């Protein structure tokens, strides 16, 4: 893509950026310490807060017809509105309000929102994070509209703005995270119609060749080209880029855009470990639009030394990885033994509980048998007492019968004598 003639000579909120960023980096350089990951985040934030660079980014990297002609004056940075909602989690990300008059039809808001989340590593929860951001933006929009027209969001014709979620990925690894939100939800195929869904755009910096980025001919692609330098081979390729092409890209760049390029170049200088003197000279040449002569001192970097350092670091990392893997296996074995011991203890406890329940059941049964036997003995005693009473009655009756018989006999004897 040819460089556009339309450029902003100034941008709101951009004029003081280079001083603050460069100042922090200068201080880090003097102390001999620098956090390249932190600096990459700062550069990313600077990039997407800059309307010129953000417009170029949206035009170059998204295949969305409404954004093909977006201009810097159409973009308003509204990231700061959402910091109270999400705090530091949102600091390195960017929310841009893009005025597109063509979409202000059928009661839709006459703008859309781009949400750009910067990543250096593959993040498998990116879709869920983007959903939180999107809900935050829509919630804030609802409050804004309700403050202007109470009850408007409950109207049938009310519409929320479109949000285009974008991941700006600088890592060298393949992005393997799911890009559709519902893929992060369990059993999504079974419950698909109840699961909300969206797809985020992925802009993979390392997915572009140097030639592709250079042929675009704009500052945003130059920054992406700089951010691609992450290994010695990348640096080697970067050192051989045509100086004329670089000079053409920044020849008419406004200062606030050059400030961001300077920040990106300083990040690269820190990453490859150039001296403070070389870094200052590099920044000077960028500001003077002489990037074609940028590498006169950079050529002194020993690629072999960089490779040696990289290999040494790789061996050290591999050693640490093996050590960590060994510790992990030990921990897993200890965890496995602990799990087995716990399982065995659970089984012993279960058996003991079963034996206790059996013993209690046997005791209960024995107690019932004892009570039953006691009841039978009591009944037998009562029966014996009744039998004894009946026996005495029978004996008494027998005595009376004998006495009666004796009396009858005597009466019969007397009767015979008298006769």
C-alpha contacts under 8 A as a table, 3 or more apart, distances in Angstrom:
res1	aa1	res2	aa2	distance
1	X	215	X	6.45
1	X	216	X	4.26
1	X	217	X	6.30
2	X	215	X	7.85
2	X	216	X	6.19
2	X	217	X	5.79
2	X	218	X	7.61
3	X	216	X	7.31
3	X	217	X	5.47
3	X	218	X	5.51
3	X	249	X	7.57
4	X	7	X	7.38
6	X	71	X	7.86
7	X	52	X	6.99
7	X	72	X	7.44
7	X	254	X	7.66
8	X	11	X	6.61
8	X	52	X	6.96
8	X	72	X	6.96
8	X	73	X	7.73
8	X	254	X	7.09
9	X	254	X	5.56
9	X	255	X	7.82
10	X	14	X	7.67
10	X	15	X	7.65
10	X	254	X	7.06
10	X	255	X	7.75
10	X	256	X	6.81
11	X	14	X	5.50
11	X	15	X	7.23
11	X	50	X	7.31
11	X	51	X	7.15
11	X	256	X	7.04
12	X	15	X	7.51
13	X	16	X	7.20
13	X	17	X	7.82
14	X	17	X	5.56
14	X	50	X	6.79
14	X	256	X	5.63
15	X	18	X	7.42
15	X	255	X	7.88
15	X	256	X	5.73
16	X	19	X	5.72
16	X	20	X	6.67
17	X	20	X	5.44
17	X	21	X	6.15
17	X	46	X	7.65
17	X	256	X	7.78
17	X	259	X	6.98
17	X	260	X	7.84
18	X	21	X	5.21
18	X	22	X	5.53
18	X	23	X	7.82
18	X	256	X	7.81
18	X	259	X	4.85
18	X	260	X	6.72
18	X	262	X	7.51
18	X	263	X	6.86
19	X	22	X	5.30
19	X	23	X	5.57
20	X	23	X	5.08
20	X	24	X	6.27
21	X	24	X	5.32
21	X	25	X	6.32
21	X	42	X	7.73
21	X	263	X	6.76
22	X	25	X	5.00
22	X	26	X	5.92
22	X	263	X	6.48
22	X	266	X	7.74
23	X	26	X	5.04
23	X	27	X	6.28
24	X	27	X	5.21
24	X	28	X	6.26
25	X	28	X	4.95
25	X	29	X	6.03
25	X	34	X	7.56
25	X	266	X	7.58
26	X	29	X	5.04
26	X	30	X	6.33
27	X	30	X	5.23
27	X	31	X	6.39
28	X	31	X	5.20
28	X	32	X	6.25
28	X	33	X	5.29
28	X	34	X	5.46
29	X	32	X	5.03
29	X	33	X	6.05
29	X	34	X	6.65
29	X	270	X	7.91
29	X	276	X	6.70
30	X	33	X	7.66
30	X	276	X	7.75
34	X	270	X	6.99
35	X	38	X	5.43
35	X	39	X	6.34
36	X	39	X	4.99
36	X	40	X	6.08
36	X	267	X	6.54
36	X	270	X	6.92
36	X	271	X	6.21
37	X	40	X	5.12
37	X	41	X	6.46
38	X	41	X	5.21
38	X	42	X	6.43
39	X	42	X	4.99
39	X	43	X	6.23
39	X	267	X	6.17
40	X	43	X	5.10
40	X	44	X	6.16
40	X	264	X	7.66
40	X	267	X	6.67
41	X	44	X	5.04
41	X	45	X	6.24
41	X	92	X	5.92
41	X	118	X	7.46
42	X	45	X	5.21
42	X	46	X	6.22
42	X	92	X	7.00
43	X	46	X	5.03
43	X	47	X	6.09
43	X	260	X	6.90
43	X	263	X	6.16
43	X	264	X	5.96
43	X	267	X	8.00
44	X	47	X	5.08
44	X	48	X	6.49
44	X	92	X	7.19
44	X	118	X	6.90
45	X	48	X	5.59
45	X	49	X	6.12
45	X	92	X	5.49
45	X	93	X	6.36
45	X	94	X	6.70
46	X	49	X	5.28
46	X	50	X	6.31
46	X	260	X	6.30
47	X	50	X	5.44
47	X	53	X	6.06
47	X	54	X	6.74
47	X	220	X	7.84
47	X	260	X	6.43
48	X	51	X	7.10
48	X	53	X	6.55
48	X	54	X	4.95
48	X	94	X	6.19
48	X	116	X	7.81
49	X	54	X	6.98
49	X	77	X	6.01
49	X	94	X	6.77
49	X	96	X	7.88
50	X	53	X	5.50
50	X	54	X	5.93
50	X	256	X	7.93
50	X	257	X	7.34
51	X	54	X	5.00
51	X	55	X	5.89
51	X	72	X	4.65
51	X	73	X	7.22
51	X	75	X	5.87
51	X	76	X	7.29
51	X	77	X	7.74
52	X	55	X	5.29
52	X	56	X	6.35
52	X	71	X	7.39
52	X	72	X	4.83
52	X	257	X	7.35
53	X	56	X	5.09
53	X	57	X	6.06
53	X	72	X	7.98
53	X	219	X	6.81
53	X	220	X	5.24
53	X	257	X	7.27
54	X	57	X	4.96
54	X	58	X	6.21
54	X	72	X	7.50
54	X	220	X	7.72
55	X	58	X	5.25
55	X	59	X	6.17
55	X	70	X	5.98
55	X	71	X	5.68
55	X	72	X	5.52
55	X	75	X	7.40
56	X	59	X	5.16
56	X	60	X	5.90
56	X	218	X	7.27
56	X	219	X	7.90
56	X	220	X	6.11
57	X	60	X	5.31
57	X	61	X	5.87
57	X	62	X	7.92
57	X	220	X	6.13
57	X	221	X	7.71
58	X	61	X	5.66
58	X	62	X	5.63
58	X	67	X	6.42
58	X	68	X	7.60
58	X	70	X	7.70
59	X	62	X	6.20
59	X	63	X	7.87
59	X	67	X	5.79
59	X	68	X	4.87
59	X	69	X	6.84
59	X	70	X	6.79
60	X	68	X	7.89
60	X	216	X	7.78
61	X	203	X	6.73
62	X	67	X	7.66
62	X	201	X	7.71
63	X	68	X	7.81
64	X	67	X	5.56
64	X	68	X	6.65
65	X	68	X	5.31
66	X	69	X	7.10
66	X	70	X	7.56
66	X	100	X	7.41
67	X	70	X	5.06
70	X	74	X	6.48
70	X	98	X	8.00
71	X	74	X	5.37
71	X	75	X	7.18
72	X	75	X	5.48
73	X	76	X	7.77
74	X	98	X	5.50
74	X	99	X	5.12
74	X	100	X	7.47
75	X	96	X	6.33
75	X	97	X	5.67
75	X	98	X	4.67
75	X	99	X	6.57
76	X	96	X	5.62
76	X	97	X	5.02
76	X	98	X	6.48
77	X	80	X	7.98
77	X	94	X	7.60
77	X	95	X	6.20
77	X	96	X	4.64
77	X	97	X	6.27
78	X	81	X	5.75
78	X	82	X	7.87
78	X	94	X	7.96
78	X	95	X	5.64
78	X	96	X	5.72
78	X	97	X	6.55
79	X	82	X	5.93
79	X	83	X	7.19
79	X	93	X	7.65
79	X	94	X	5.48
79	X	95	X	4.64
79	X	96	X	6.91
80	X	83	X	5.45
81	X	84	X	7.14
82	X	85	X	5.28
82	X	86	X	6.39
82	X	87	X	7.80
82	X	90	X	7.77
82	X	136	X	7.20
82	X	137	X	7.20
82	X	140	X	7.95
83	X	86	X	5.23
83	X	87	X	4.70
83	X	88	X	7.15
83	X	90	X	6.36
83	X	91	X	7.24
84	X	87	X	5.54
85	X	136	X	7.05
86	X	89	X	5.85
86	X	90	X	5.85
86	X	133	X	7.96
87	X	90	X	6.00
87	X	91	X	7.15
88	X	91	X	5.08
89	X	92	X	7.69
90	X	93	X	5.45
90	X	94	X	7.94
92	X	117	X	7.47
92	X	118	X	6.85
93	X	115	X	7.66
93	X	116	X	5.88
93	X	117	X	4.84
93	X	118	X	6.09
94	X	115	X	5.94
94	X	116	X	5.15
94	X	117	X	6.62
95	X	113	X	6.87
95	X	114	X	5.79
95	X	115	X	4.71
95	X	116	X	6.43
96	X	113	X	5.64
96	X	114	X	5.22
96	X	115	X	6.62
97	X	111	X	6.76
97	X	112	X	6.10
97	X	113	X	4.70
97	X	114	X	6.63
98	X	111	X	5.35
98	X	112	X	5.35
98	X	113	X	5.88
98	X	114	X	7.36
99	X	110	X	6.20
99	X	111	X	4.17
99	X	112	X	6.60
100	X	103	X	5.97
100	X	104	X	7.40
100	X	110	X	5.70
100	X	111	X	4.82
100	X	112	X	6.98
101	X	104	X	5.44
101	X	110	X	5.13
101	X	111	X	6.76
102	X	105	X	7.04
102	X	110	X	7.19
103	X	108	X	6.63
103	X	109	X	7.19
103	X	110	X	5.53
103	X	111	X	6.85
104	X	107	X	6.48
104	X	108	X	5.12
104	X	109	X	5.31
104	X	110	X	3.88
104	X	111	X	7.10
105	X	108	X	5.60
105	X	109	X	7.85
105	X	110	X	7.59
107	X	157	X	6.51
107	X	158	X	6.78
107	X	159	X	6.69
108	X	158	X	7.63
108	X	159	X	5.50
108	X	160	X	7.13
108	X	161	X	6.91
109	X	112	X	7.46
109	X	159	X	7.02
109	X	160	X	6.97
109	X	161	X	5.67
111	X	161	X	6.85
111	X	162	X	7.83
112	X	161	X	5.53
112	X	162	X	4.98
112	X	163	X	6.07
112	X	164	X	7.77
113	X	161	X	6.92
113	X	162	X	6.11
113	X	163	X	4.68
113	X	164	X	6.25
114	X	163	X	5.68
114	X	164	X	4.82
114	X	165	X	6.14
114	X	166	X	7.28
115	X	134	X	7.97
115	X	163	X	6.83
115	X	164	X	6.02
115	X	165	X	4.76
115	X	166	X	5.85
116	X	165	X	6.21
116	X	166	X	4.70
116	X	167	X	5.84
116	X	168	X	6.62
117	X	130	X	7.91
117	X	165	X	7.81
117	X	166	X	6.15
117	X	167	X	4.95
117	X	168	X	5.99
118	X	167	X	5.96
118	X	168	X	4.76
118	X	169	X	6.12
118	X	170	X	7.92
119	X	122	X	7.12
119	X	123	X	7.56
119	X	167	X	6.86
119	X	168	X	6.05
119	X	169	X	4.85
119	X	170	X	6.42
119	X	171	X	7.44
120	X	169	X	5.83
120	X	170	X	5.08
120	X	171	X	4.84
121	X	169	X	7.48
121	X	170	X	7.64
121	X	171	X	5.56
121	X	173	X	7.71
122	X	171	X	7.49
122	X	173	X	7.51
122	X	174	X	7.86
122	X	175	X	5.79
122	X	176	X	7.07
122	X	177	X	6.73
123	X	126	X	5.40
123	X	177	X	6.52
124	X	127	X	7.61
124	X	176	X	7.80
124	X	177	X	4.74
124	X	178	X	6.92
125	X	128	X	5.45
125	X	129	X	6.31
125	X	177	X	7.73
125	X	184	X	7.80
126	X	129	X	5.02
126	X	130	X	6.09
126	X	177	X	7.70
127	X	130	X	5.11
127	X	131	X	6.21
127	X	178	X	7.54
127	X	179	X	6.74
127	X	180	X	7.08
127	X	181	X	5.30
127	X	184	X	7.75
127	X	200	X	7.43
128	X	131	X	5.03
128	X	132	X	6.44
128	X	181	X	6.86
128	X	184	X	7.77
129	X	132	X	5.24
129	X	133	X	6.47
130	X	133	X	5.01
130	X	134	X	6.08
130	X	165	X	6.79
131	X	134	X	4.99
131	X	135	X	6.10
132	X	135	X	5.24
132	X	136	X	6.16
133	X	136	X	5.03
133	X	137	X	6.29
134	X	137	X	5.09
134	X	138	X	6.23
134	X	163	X	7.06
135	X	138	X	5.13
135	X	139	X	5.92
136	X	139	X	5.14
136	X	140	X	6.17
137	X	140	X	5.20
137	X	141	X	6.18
138	X	141	X	4.93
138	X	142	X	6.16
138	X	160	X	6.78
138	X	161	X	7.65
139	X	142	X	5.11
139	X	143	X	6.41
140	X	143	X	5.17
140	X	144	X	6.20
141	X	144	X	5.01
141	X	145	X	6.16
141	X	160	X	7.57
142	X	145	X	5.19
142	X	146	X	6.01
142	X	153	X	6.70
142	X	160	X	7.90
143	X	146	X	5.10
143	X	147	X	6.06
144	X	147	X	5.24
144	X	148	X	6.62
145	X	148	X	5.19
145	X	149	X	6.01
145	X	150	X	7.58
145	X	152	X	7.01
145	X	153	X	7.39
146	X	149	X	4.96
146	X	150	X	4.53
146	X	151	X	6.12
146	X	152	X	6.15
146	X	153	X	6.86
147	X	150	X	6.11
149	X	152	X	5.64
151	X	154	X	5.61
151	X	155	X	7.21
152	X	155	X	5.48
152	X	158	X	6.71
153	X	158	X	5.62
153	X	159	X	7.75
154	X	158	X	7.17
155	X	158	X	5.45
164	X	200	X	7.05
164	X	201	X	7.61
165	X	199	X	7.75
165	X	200	X	4.94
165	X	201	X	6.23
166	X	200	X	5.49
166	X	201	X	4.61
166	X	202	X	5.86
166	X	203	X	7.27
167	X	200	X	7.07
167	X	201	X	6.17
167	X	202	X	4.92
167	X	203	X	6.09
168	X	202	X	6.36
168	X	203	X	5.01
168	X	204	X	6.36
168	X	205	X	7.42
169	X	202	X	7.21
169	X	203	X	6.03
169	X	204	X	4.89
169	X	205	X	6.10
170	X	204	X	6.29
170	X	205	X	5.26
170	X	206	X	6.48
170	X	227	X	7.10
170	X	228	X	7.06
171	X	174	X	7.92
171	X	204	X	7.82
171	X	205	X	7.69
171	X	206	X	7.04
172	X	206	X	6.04
178	X	181	X	7.23
178	X	183	X	6.30
178	X	184	X	7.26
179	X	183	X	7.92
179	X	199	X	5.55
179	X	200	X	5.83
179	X	201	X	7.75
180	X	183	X	5.84
180	X	184	X	7.90
180	X	197	X	6.66
180	X	198	X	5.72
180	X	199	X	4.47
180	X	200	X	6.89
181	X	184	X	5.84
181	X	185	X	7.67
181	X	196	X	7.65
181	X	197	X	5.27
181	X	198	X	5.63
181	X	199	X	6.43
182	X	185	X	5.29
182	X	188	X	6.35
182	X	192	X	7.72
182	X	195	X	6.31
182	X	196	X	6.71
182	X	197	X	5.41
182	X	198	X	7.71
183	X	186	X	7.64
183	X	188	X	6.63
185	X	188	X	5.64
185	X	195	X	7.93
187	X	190	X	5.49
187	X	191	X	6.41
188	X	191	X	5.12
188	X	192	X	4.99
188	X	195	X	7.24
189	X	192	X	5.22
191	X	194	X	5.79
191	X	195	X	6.78
192	X	195	X	5.32
193	X	196	X	7.92
204	X	207	X	5.17
204	X	208	X	7.39
205	X	208	X	5.99
205	X	224	X	6.20
205	X	225	X	7.88
205	X	227	X	7.69
205	X	228	X	6.48
206	X	209	X	7.35
206	X	228	X	5.86
208	X	212	X	6.19
208	X	213	X	6.74
209	X	212	X	5.26
209	X	213	X	6.56
210	X	213	X	5.31
210	X	214	X	6.09
210	X	225	X	6.44
211	X	214	X	5.10
211	X	215	X	5.98
212	X	215	X	5.31
212	X	216	X	6.70
213	X	216	X	5.48
213	X	217	X	7.32
213	X	221	X	5.16
213	X	222	X	6.86
213	X	224	X	7.57
213	X	225	X	6.53
214	X	217	X	5.50
214	X	218	X	7.86
214	X	221	X	6.84
214	X	222	X	6.90
214	X	225	X	7.86
214	X	245	X	7.42
216	X	221	X	6.73
217	X	221	X	7.14
217	X	222	X	7.76
217	X	245	X	7.94
217	X	248	X	7.78
217	X	249	X	5.55
218	X	221	X	5.66
218	X	222	X	6.54
218	X	249	X	5.64
218	X	250	X	7.85
219	X	222	X	4.92
219	X	223	X	6.32
219	X	249	X	6.24
219	X	250	X	6.73
219	X	253	X	7.80
219	X	257	X	7.65
219	X	261	X	7.76
220	X	223	X	5.15
220	X	224	X	6.34
221	X	224	X	4.93
221	X	225	X	6.05
222	X	225	X	4.91
222	X	226	X	6.28
222	X	246	X	7.94
222	X	249	X	7.77
223	X	226	X	5.03
223	X	227	X	6.18
223	X	261	X	6.29
223	X	264	X	6.54
224	X	227	X	4.99
224	X	228	X	6.19
225	X	228	X	5.20
225	X	229	X	7.27
226	X	229	X	5.78
226	X	238	X	8.00
226	X	264	X	6.84
226	X	265	X	7.07
226	X	268	X	7.07
227	X	230	X	7.36
227	X	264	X	7.26
227	X	268	X	7.53
228	X	234	X	7.07
229	X	232	X	7.86
229	X	234	X	4.89
229	X	235	X	5.57
229	X	238	X	7.41
229	X	268	X	7.43
230	X	234	X	6.29
230	X	235	X	7.41
231	X	234	X	5.21
231	X	235	X	6.45
232	X	235	X	5.08
232	X	236	X	6.18
232	X	303	X	6.88
232	X	306	X	6.46
232	X	307	X	6.46
232	X	310	X	7.92
233	X	236	X	5.00
233	X	237	X	6.34
234	X	237	X	5.24
234	X	238	X	6.12
235	X	238	X	4.91
235	X	239	X	6.18
236	X	239	X	5.36
236	X	240	X	6.94
236	X	303	X	7.35
237	X	240	X	5.47
237	X	241	X	6.91
238	X	241	X	5.50
239	X	295	X	6.60
239	X	298	X	7.76
239	X	299	X	7.35
241	X	245	X	7.86
241	X	246	X	7.90
242	X	245	X	5.50
242	X	246	X	6.75
242	X	292	X	7.07
243	X	246	X	5.18
243	X	247	X	6.21
243	X	291	X	6.27
243	X	292	X	3.34
243	X	293	X	6.59
243	X	294	X	7.92
244	X	247	X	5.08
244	X	248	X	6.14
244	X	292	X	5.63
245	X	248	X	5.13
245	X	249	X	6.41
245	X	292	X	7.72
246	X	249	X	5.28
246	X	250	X	6.76
246	X	291	X	5.88
246	X	292	X	6.06
247	X	250	X	5.55
247	X	251	X	5.70
247	X	289	X	6.18
247	X	290	X	6.07
247	X	291	X	5.57
247	X	292	X	5.70
248	X	251	X	5.21
249	X	252	X	7.66
249	X	253	X	7.66
250	X	253	X	4.91
250	X	258	X	7.59
250	X	289	X	6.15
251	X	289	X	5.92
253	X	257	X	6.30
253	X	258	X	6.43
254	X	257	X	5.51
254	X	258	X	6.43
255	X	258	X	4.92
255	X	259	X	6.09
256	X	259	X	5.06
256	X	260	X	6.81
257	X	260	X	5.32
257	X	261	X	6.51
258	X	261	X	4.93
258	X	262	X	6.03
258	X	286	X	7.47
258	X	287	X	6.62
259	X	262	X	5.08
259	X	263	X	6.33
260	X	263	X	4.96
260	X	264	X	6.31
261	X	264	X	5.01
261	X	265	X	6.12
261	X	286	X	7.83
262	X	265	X	4.99
262	X	266	X	6.07
262	X	283	X	5.95
262	X	286	X	6.63
262	X	287	X	7.48
263	X	266	X	5.13
263	X	267	X	6.29
264	X	267	X	5.07
264	X	268	X	6.40
265	X	268	X	4.99
265	X	269	X	6.17
265	X	282	X	7.75
265	X	283	X	7.23
266	X	269	X	4.94
266	X	270	X	6.20
266	X	279	X	6.77
266	X	283	X	7.25
267	X	270	X	5.24
267	X	271	X	6.19
268	X	271	X	5.00
268	X	272	X	6.26
269	X	272	X	5.42
269	X	273	X	6.00
269	X	274	X	5.60
269	X	279	X	6.03
270	X	273	X	5.04
270	X	274	X	6.57
274	X	278	X	6.18
274	X	279	X	6.44
274	X	298	X	7.87
274	X	301	X	7.84
275	X	278	X	5.23
275	X	279	X	6.19
276	X	279	X	5.02
276	X	280	X	6.15
277	X	280	X	5.26
277	X	281	X	6.24
278	X	281	X	5.04
278	X	282	X	6.03
278	X	297	X	6.75
278	X	298	X	7.66
279	X	282	X	4.98
279	X	283	X	6.27
280	X	283	X	5.17
280	X	284	X	6.23
281	X	284	X	5.04
281	X	285	X	6.32
282	X	285	X	5.29
282	X	286	X	6.39
282	X	294	X	6.01
283	X	286	X	5.15
283	X	287	X	6.26
284	X	287	X	5.19
284	X	288	X	6.20
285	X	288	X	5.00
285	X	289	X	6.14
285	X	290	X	4.97
285	X	291	X	5.93
285	X	293	X	7.43
285	X	294	X	6.28
286	X	289	X	5.06
286	X	290	X	5.79
286	X	291	X	5.45
286	X	294	X	7.55
287	X	290	X	7.59
290	X	293	X	5.75
290	X	294	X	6.72
291	X	294	X	4.67
291	X	295	X	7.94
292	X	295	X	7.58
293	X	296	X	5.99
294	X	297	X	7.42
294	X	298	X	7.38
295	X	298	X	4.48
295	X	299	X	5.76
296	X	299	X	5.78
296	X	300	X	7.82
297	X	300	X	5.69
297	X	301	X	7.95
298	X	301	X	5.67
299	X	302	X	7.88
302	X	305	X	5.06
302	X	306	X	6.21
303	X	306	X	4.95
303	X	307	X	6.09
304	X	307	X	4.91
304	X	308	X	6.05
305	X	308	X	4.92
305	X	309	X	6.12
306	X	309	X	5.08
306	X	310	X	6.01
307	X	310	X	4.91
307	X	311	X	6.00
308	X	311	X	5.11
308	X	312	X	6.00
309	X	312	X	4.99
309	X	313	X	5.98
310	X	313	X	5.03
310	X	314	X	5.99
311	X	314	X	4.82
311	X	315	X	6.13
312	X	315	X	5.15
312	X	316	X	6.15
313	X	316	X	4.97
313	X	317	X	5.94
314	X	317	X	5.00
314	X	318	X	5.98
315	X	318	X	4.95
315	X	319	X	6.05
316	X	319	X	5.06
316	X	320	X	6.18
317	X	320	X	5.03
317	X	321	X	5.95
318	X	321	X	4.82
318	X	322	X	6.10
319	X	322	X	5.14
319	X	323	X	6.12
320	X	323	X	4.95
320	X	324	X	5.92
321	X	324	X	4.98
321	X	325	X	5.93
322	X	325	X	4.90
322	X	326	X	6.02
323	X	326	X	5.05
323	X	327	X	6.17
324	X	327	X	5.04
324	X	328	X	5.93
325	X	328	X	4.85
325	X	329	X	6.10
326	X	329	X	5.10
326	X	330	X	6.20
327	X	330	X	4.99
327	X	331	X	6.02
328	X	331	X	4.99
328	X	332	X	6.02
329	X	332	X	4.90
329	X	333	X	6.04
330	X	333	X	5.06
330	X	334	X	6.07
331	X	334	X	5.05
331	X	335	X	5.92
332	X	335	X	4.89
332	X	336	X	5.92
333	X	336	X	4.89
333	X	337	X	6.10
334	X	337	X	5.10
334	X	338	X	6.03
335	X	338	X	4.99
335	X	339	X	6.00
336	X	339	X	4.95
336	X	340	X	6.12
337	X	340	X	4.99
337	X	341	X	6.03
338	X	341	X	5.04
338	X	342	X	5.94
339	X	342	X	4.96
339	X	343	X	5.97
340	X	343	X	4.93
340	X	344	X	6.01
341	X	344	X	5.02
341	X	345	X	6.02
342	X	345	X	5.04
342	X	346	X	6.04
343	X	346	X	4.95
343	X	347	X	6.17
344	X	347	X	5.01
344	X	348	X	6.13
345	X	348	X	5.01
345	X	349	X	5.96
346	X	349	X	5.01
346	X	350	X	6.02
347	X	350	X	4.92
347	X	351	X	6.10
348	X	351	X	5.06
348	X	352	X	6.01
349	X	352	X	5.02
349	X	353	X	5.98
350	X	353	X	4.99
350	X	354	X	6.14
351	X	354	X	5.00
351	X	355	X	6.14
352	X	355	X	5.05
352	X	356	X	6.05
353	X	356	X	5.02
353	X	357	X	6.11
354	X	357	X	5.04
354	X	358	X	6.14
355	X	358	X	4.97
355	X	359	X	6.04
356	X	359	X	5.01
356	X	360	X	6.04
357	X	360	X	5.03
357	X	361	X	6.06
358	X	361	X	4.97
358	X	362	X	6.09
359	X	362	X	5.04
359	X	363	X	5.98
360	X	363	X	5.00
360	X	364	X	6.00
361	X	364	X	5.01
361	X	365	X	6.09
362	X	365	X	4.99
362	X	366	X	6.01
363	X	366	X	5.04
363	X	367	X	6.03
364	X	367	X	5.06
364	X	368	X	6.18
365	X	368	X	5.02
365	X	369	X	6.17
366	X	369	X	4.95
366	X	370	X	6.06
367	X	370	X	5.03
367	X	371	X	6.12
368	X	371	X	5.10
368	X	372	X	6.05
369	X	372	X	4.94
369	X	373	X	6.03
370	X	373	X	5.03
370	X	374	X	5.99
371	X	374	X	4.97
371	X	375	X	6.13
372	X	375	X	5.05
372	X	376	X	6.21
373	X	376	X	4.96
373	X	377	X	6.08
374	X	377	X	5.04
374	X	378	X	6.12
375	X	378	X	5.03
375	X	379	X	6.15
376	X	379	X	5.04
376	X	380	X	6.06
377	X	380	X	4.96
377	X	381	X	6.14
378	X	381	X	5.11
378	X	382	X	6.29
379	X	382	X	5.06
379	X	383	X	6.14
380	X	383	X	4.97
380	X	384	X	6.04
381	X	384	X	4.97
381	X	385	X	6.14
382	X	385	X	5.05
382	X	386	X	6.21
383	X	386	X	5.05
383	X	387	X	6.04
384	X	387	X	4.99
384	X	388	X	6.06
385	X	388	X	5.07
385	X	389	X	6.20
386	X	389	X	5.05
386	X	390	X	6.13
387	X	390	X	5.02
387	X	391	X	6.03
388	X	391	X	4.96
388	X	392	X	6.27
389	X	392	X	5.22
389	X	393	X	6.25
390	X	393	X	4.96
390	X	394	X	6.03
391	X	394	X	4.94
391	X	395	X	6.09
392	X	395	X	4.96
392	X	396	X	6.07
393	X	396	X	5.04
393	X	397	X	6.08
394	X	397	X	5.03
394	X	398	X	6.02
395	X	398	X	4.98
395	X	399	X	6.14
396	X	399	X	5.06
396	X	400	X	6.25
397	X	400	X	5.04
397	X	401	X	6.05
398	X	401	X	4.88
398	X	402	X	6.08
399	X	402	X	5.10
399	X	403	X	6.14
400	X	403	X	5.00
400	X	404	X	6.07
401	X	404	X	5.00
401	X	405	X	6.05
402	X	405	X	4.99
402	X	406	X	6.01
403	X	406	X	5.00
403	X	407	X	6.12
404	X	407	X	5.01
404	X	408	X	6.12
405	X	408	X	5.00
405	X	409	X	6.05
406	X	409	X	5.01
406	X	410	X	6.09
407	X	410	X	5.06
407	X	411	X	6.04
408	X	411	X	4.95
408	X	412	X	6.02
409	X	412	X	4.99
409	X	413	X	6.11
410	X	413	X	5.02
410	X	414	X	6.10
411	X	414	X	5.08
411	X	415	X	6.00
412	X	415	X	4.95
412	X	416	X	6.23
413	X	416	X	5.18
413	X	417	X	6.29
414	X	417	X	5.12
414	X	418	X	6.11
415	X	418	X	5.16
415	X	419	X	6.06
416	X	419	X	5.03
